[in-house]
Amino acid sequence: MPHIAMASNTYTLTLLGDIMLGRLIDQLLPEHVHEPEESRHVASFRRSHPHLQNYNHATPWGNTLNLLKSSDLVLGNLETAATTHDKKWPSKVFNYRMHPANIECLKLAGVDYVSLANNHTLDFGREGLFETIKVVEQAGIAYAGAGRSVAEAEKPAVLKLKRTSPSAKDGVPAHEIHLYSFSDHPRDWSSVPEFNLLRYDSSGRAKVKDLLAKEHPGLSSSPSLRIVSVHWGPNYSWEPDGDIKSMAHFLVDECGVDIIHGHSSHHVQGSEVRKGKLIIYGCGDFVDDYAVNSQFRNDLSAAWNVSVKESSDGKLEPSRLEKEADHGFVCERFRALSANFGTVVESRLGDKGQLIVDLQRQSPDDVGMAG
């Protein structure tokens, strides 16, 4: 069903980075998978931190639930399998899973879409991936990036927003948003055809372009908004490398992508405005149980609120980025990293202390014109 926005022609999409509800977070919740070593760690934590005895499906979100529920759509990257299947992908250092019952965490936060193209959804093999898909589907959450068949993996997720004003598409009651997802690692998963692995060479680009141009029965051939979620690059790197930046530009310039939702680095990276389209290279982790890196401060989260408005042709266009962040360090790093792309972050903070990028005020002479 379409989400119903306020009486305005502007909508808010909240983009989150990695949501890792497996391992220790899963063990803290009342129902969890059988992992004895992780369970011992959690028992030790609870002795030192008694408040963890009350850990529940709302706890991972801290004080952000009201923020998430105020958004028209919430998008994130589910950085774990949701499965009771226990056969791990071989020779992998970290294998994450959560009990299927803990999909309730996403439902409670009102998450509308998750990317399944990342380096953990296949941690328990194809069986674990297929159970994850079933769990996400049954929760009523849209997904992209993987499937039970190649056709399913290539098909975009579809979200809808109720139109709030007359447009060139009279008689069409809702905006149709298409969401695609890819991951550039691990390379071993190229053996799984139901997983959207991203390659940066010419054949990889051609495959992505064809996939995004492909028409699907029952879906609009001209969606109001096209979003690509990408799990790319290494952990702990402030700057995306040349391949990533070039691919981002390709997605905007040649594939008609309006918003790129990047993640993987575990911390925030800069954002770029290119031809009026938004590229978020790294959203940072939103929920995880990782050790804190003192240099990159992966413990500092951000929610990225992207305003999109109805345009004269009846479609949607990104118009503003507001970043609700844990302050100080994150604000300073985001300003500096975004400046490297020519992106101007407003000097004033929003009424809730958020950082603001007005996409329509970016100079086309200065922003996003690199090759």
Buried (B, 14 or more C-beta within 10 A) or exposed (E): EBBEBEEEBBBBBBBBBBBBBBBBBBBBBEEBBEBEEBBEBBEEBBEEEEEEEEBEBEBBBEEBEEBBEEBBBBBBBBBBBBBBBBEBBEEBEEBBBBBBBBBBBBEBBBBBBBBBBBBBBBBBBBBBBBBBBBBBEEBEBBBBBBBBEEEEBBBBBBBBBBBBEEBEBEEEEBBBBBBBBBBBBBEBBEEBEBBBBBBBEEEBBEBBBEBBEEEEEEEBEEBBBBBBBBBBBEEEBBBBEEBBBBBBBBBBBEBBBBBBBBBBBBBBBBBBBBEBBBBBBBBBBBBBBBEEEEEBBBBBBBBBBBBBBBBEEBBBBBBBBBBBBBEEBBBEBBBEBBEEBBBBBBEEBBEEEBBBBBBEEBEEEEBBEEE
